[in-house]
Amino acid sequence: MKAGSSPGYVFADDGERGATHHAAMLAVLTQMLDPFTTWRLSRHVTPTSRCLEVAAGSGSVAGWLAEHAAEVTATDTDPTHVAAVAAKYRNLTVRRHDLVTDPLEEGRWDVIHVRLLLAHLPNRHELVGKLAAALAPGGVLVIDEFQPSWDWCVLDAPDRVAARRLFAAYHEALLAVLAAAGNDTTFGRNVHRTMRDHGLVDVDVELWAKSWSGGQAGCQLPYLAAAQLGPKLIEAGMAAEEIDAFRRLLQDPQLLIHSNLAVSTVGRRPVAAVAAGEE
């Protein structure tokens, strides 16, 4: 999960403090999403699959692919984290690659997976076409995005009214910050149409979320994000006192929330039709 050349990526790991936050966010996203991601991929990855993991982040999914596929290439604009994973697998290659500016070999891959990247990029719809073209005939493209739902995610709390008010304030400010950076928070639910527009077939969408208590990974994600984005959230209208109260609440074991919806969309490149007269 790294936007690379997108200048508006709000979670960029600039500086030592930003890098620390980014590494911590990668760790909690791994805990939150990998069970769903790998279950989704398990339907399409075979022992002979050639796989491409774009914006590989921590490298956890790339490692899983290496255990289940014949060949895996993991790319990132900063492949530091995934390089450590790659050392464990002979069939996992790491490349420094920017999806926006660098070419992709067409017709190469049986499975391509991208998680939490495209919504940050301004030319996201065209990039889906670029990824679709990189698929081998019959290959599948898997795109995972979040649908932000902080404004209605509180299931229980010591004071549910106050908790829901804080989460709603965070949701409103965060969406404003993301919109100002060019992020499209609706992209996940529009990927289906975008894949079809680029000629993919058998397009399928699944949504996933689970509950998390205060201090667990699903609560650590907004806890870390609120710290990293604090000044921007204040500019967007969330009071500093609200941010502090919000982060304290996220560590309270009596808090129970559901995570943002993960929207996973799969599309398949058609196999070329048999030429007329051939059997």
N, C-alpha and C positions, 0 to 999 in steps of 0.2 A: 504494500500500500504506500505508494509514493508518486506524487504527481509529476515529478521531474521538471520539465520546462514550463509547466503552467505557473505563471507569476502570481496567481491568486490563491495558491494552495495554502490554506490557513494553518495547517499543522506542520509546516516546514520546520525541519530540525536545525534551524540556524543557531549557531553558538552552542556552548557546552550545555547550558540549561535546556535549550530546545532539544538537543540530541538526547538528553536523559529522558525528557518527557516522551519523545518519539519512541525510544526503545521500550519504555514502560507501556505505552499504548499498543505497540506491536504485541507485547506479551499478553495483555489482557484480551486483545482481539483474537489471538490464537486460542486462548481458553474459551472464549465466547463462541467463535464461529467454526473452528475446525471440525467439530463433530458433525455439524450440518453440511459443511463444504465437502468433507471426504465421503459422507454418505451419498451426497448428490453425484460426486464424481465416480463413485464406485459402480454406478449404473452404466458408465460409458468407457471406463478405462479397462483394458485387457492386457495380458502379458506381452502382447506384440505392439501396443500403442506407442506412438511417437507423440510426446506431450510438450506443450509450451506453457510455462507459468509466467505470466506477465506481471510486473511489479510485485516481485516475490516476497518483499518485506522480510519477515523473520526467517523465511525458508521452510517453515513447518509443512506447508502443503506440498512444496517441491520435494521434500523428503518423503512424504507419504506417496507421492507419485512415483518416485524412484524405487520404492518398494513394491509397486504394483504394475509398472510399465516397463517397456524395453528401453526406452530412451526419453530423457527429460532435459529440456533446456529451460533454465530459470533466468529471467532478465529483471533488471532494476537499474535506475539511474545511479543508485548507490548500492552495489551488491555486497556491502560489508557483512551484513548479517547472514545472508544466504550462503556466502562463501564458506562459512564455518560448517554449515550443514553439508555442503557439497563434498567436503573432504571425506565424508563417510561413505559416499556412493560412487562407484566407478561409472555408472550410467547417467550421472547428473552433471551437466555442464552449466556454468554460470557465465553470463554475458552482461557487460555494462551496455544498456540499451535504453533509448528514449523513444517510446511509442509514437510520440508526436512528430519527431524529426528524423528518426532512423528508419530505414526500409525493413520490411519483413519479406522473407522468401515466400512466394505464392505457391499454393498447392502442396504444402510441406507437412502439415500437422494433422494427426488424428483427433487430438483433444487440445483445445486452448482454453485456459482458465484465467479470468481477470477478476480481482476482488477489490472493491472500494477504491477504484481509480477513476473510471471514466466520468463520473458525475463531477469531478473536479476540473475536467479538461474542456476548453471552449469548443473544440471541434469533435465532441464526443460521438455524434451521429456518423460523421465521416470515418472515425476510427473504428466503429463497428464494421463498416464496409472493408476497411483495411484488414481487420482480423478475420472476417469471413473469407476474404480472398486468400488468406494464408492457410486455410483448411484444405486438406486433401479431400477428394470426393468421398462423401459419406462421413466426413469428420464432423465433430461437434464443438460449438463455441459455448462456454459457460460463463456468464457474467453475473456476479453477485454484487448487490448494492444495498444500502440501508434506506429504509423509509422512516425518517425521523418521527417519533411518536412520544416524545418526552412529555407532551402536554396531557396525555391520558394514560401514563404508564404506571402510576402509583396503585398498587394493590392493597397495601396496608402500611400504616405508620403510627407512631404514638399520637400524632395529631394529623389525621388524614387531610383535613381542610387546609392546614398550613403547608403540609407537604405538597399537596397538589398545586397550591398557589406558587410555591417556589419552583416546582418543575415547569409550570406553565410560563413563568417569567424566564427561565433558562431556555425553554423551547423557542419562545418568541425572539429573544436576543440572539440565540445561536443561528436561527434561520436568517436573521438580518445580516449577521456576519458572513454566513456562507453565501448569501445572495450578492452581497457587496463584492465578494471575491470571485463571482462568476460561477459558483457551484449551482447545479440544478438538482434540488432535493426531490424532484419528481421523476428523475431519470429512470430510477429502478422500475417504476411501474409503466414506463414507456418503452423499455427495451424490447418488449415483445413486438411492437409495431416496427421498430427500427430494424430488428433482425429480418422481419418479413420484407421490409422495403429493400433490403440488400440480398434478397433471394434465398434466405435460409428457410427451411421447411421443418415440419414437426415441432414447431416452437412450443415450449412448455414452460410454465411459470409455477414456482412453489414459494410459499411464504413460511417463515419460521421465526419463533421467539420463545424464550423461556423465562422463568422467574429467577430473580437474584436478590439476595439479602444484602443489607448494608455491609460494605467491606469486601464483598465478593467481586469477581471480575466485571459483571454487568454494571455494577455501581462504580467500580474503579475507572471505567471509561469516562463518564461525565466528570468524575472527581478530578482526573488528570486534565481533561479538556478545559474545564472551568478555570484551572490554575494557569494553563498555557495561554488561554484566550482572554484572561481577566480584563485587561485594558480595553480590548475590542468589545467585550460583552457590556462593559460600562458605557462605552460610546453608543452602543445599541439600545441603551435604556435600562439595563439591569443594575441596580444599586450595588455598591461594594459590599454593603451589609448583607444583601440578599445572597451574593456569591459566597460569602463566608458561612452563612447559615445553611446554604445548599450543600456545601462541601462537608460541613459537620454532619448533616443529615445522611449523606451518602456513606458515612462510616458507622452509622447506628445499626446494630444488628436487628433492631425491631422494624426497620424499613424493609418493605418487600415491593419490588417493581418487576415489570416485564421489560425485557430489552427491546430496543428498536426492532421493527420487522426487518428481517433479512429477506430480500427479494432476489431469488435465484432464477435466471432465465437461461434456457438451453435451446439452441437452434442447430439444425443439421444442414450441412451443404449437400445438395442433391447429388446423387450419383449420375454421371452423364448417361443419357438415354442411349440404348443400343442403336447403332446406325441402321438405317433402313436396309433390309435384305440380309442382315447378319443374324445369327441365332445365338 
